[in-house]
Amino acid sequence: MVNNAAFVMSFSVAASNGLETSNTDTYPINQSRTIDLTTTALPVGADVRPVVDAVAERRARRAASCRTARTGRARRTR
């Protein structure tokens, strides 16, 4: 996930079954981080969403729906 905003962020991936990966480290604007979903307990085909922790003046969390694929990459569904 690329950080195109003016804040420091980290993210994890959460599944609809309640499983969630560990957060990435925090990183600044114009950098990116990845989570290899094939190394997690998330099953293939699970509905997942990135959960973003943003740090600016305040903390904010935002999630968007995705689905995992056999490649371990998530595809946005909404």
C-alpha positions as CSV (number, residue, x, y, z in Angstrom):
1,M,0.0,0.0,0.0
2,V,1.5,3.4,-1.1
3,N,1.2,6.3,1.4
4,N,0.1,9.2,-0.8
5,A,-1.1,11.3,2.1
6,A,0.5,13.8,4.3
7,F,0.8,11.6,7.4
8,V,2.8,8.6,8.7
9,M,0.8,5.4,8.5
10,S,0.9,1.6,9.0
11,F,-1.7,-1.0,8.1
12,S,-2.8,-4.6,8.7
13,V,-5.1,-6.9,6.8
14,A,-8.4,-8.0,8.5
15,A,-10.6,-10.9,7.3
16,S,-14.4,-11.1,7.8
17,N,-13.8,-14.2,10.0
18,G,-12.1,-12.0,12.6
19,L,-8.4,-12.9,11.8
20,E,-6.1,-9.9,11.4
21,T,-2.4,-9.7,10.4
22,S,0.2,-7.8,12.3
23,N,0.7,-4.2,11.4
24,T,3.5,-3.1,9.1
25,D,6.0,-0.7,10.5
26,T,5.1,3.0,10.2
27,Y,6.2,4.7,7.1
28,P,6.0,8.3,5.6
29,I,4.6,9.7,2.4
30,N,5.8,8.3,-1.0
31,Q,6.9,5.0,0.5
32,S,5.0,1.7,0.4
33,R,4.8,-1.6,2.4
34,T,3.4,-5.0,1.5
35,I,2.0,-7.9,3.5
36,D,2.5,-11.3,1.8
37,L,-0.9,-12.9,2.5
38,T,0.4,-16.3,1.6
39,T,2.5,-16.2,4.8
40,T,-0.6,-15.5,7.0
41,A,-3.4,-17.6,8.4
42,L,-5.9,-16.0,6.1
43,P,-7.5,-18.6,3.8
44,V,-7.6,-18.2,0.0
45,G,-10.8,-16.5,-1.1
46,A,-11.3,-14.8,2.3
47,D,-13.0,-11.4,2.2
48,V,-10.3,-9.1,3.6
49,R,-9.8,-5.4,4.0
50,P,-6.8,-3.2,4.8
51,V,-7.0,-1.5,8.2
52,V,-5.0,1.7,8.1
53,D,-3.6,3.5,11.1
54,A,-2.8,7.1,10.2
55,V,-0.9,9.5,12.5
56,A,-1.2,13.2,12.0
57,E,-2.7,15.6,14.5
58,R,-5.1,12.7,15.4
59,R,-5.3,8.9,14.8
60,A,-7.7,7.5,12.3
61,R,-8.6,4.0,11.1
62,R,-10.2,3.3,7.7
63,A,-11.1,0.0,6.0
64,A,-12.0,-1.0,2.4
65,S,-13.3,-4.4,1.3
66,C,-11.1,-6.8,-0.7
67,R,-10.8,-10.5,-1.4
68,T,-7.7,-12.6,-1.4
69,A,-6.5,-14.5,-4.5
70,R,-4.3,-17.5,-4.9
71,T,-1.4,-15.2,-5.5
72,G,-1.7,-13.8,-2.0
73,R,-2.6,-10.4,-3.3
74,A,-5.9,-8.7,-2.3
75,R,-8.3,-7.4,-5.0
76,R,-10.6,-4.5,-4.1
77,T,-14.3,-5.5,-4.1
78,R,-15.9,-2.1,-3.4
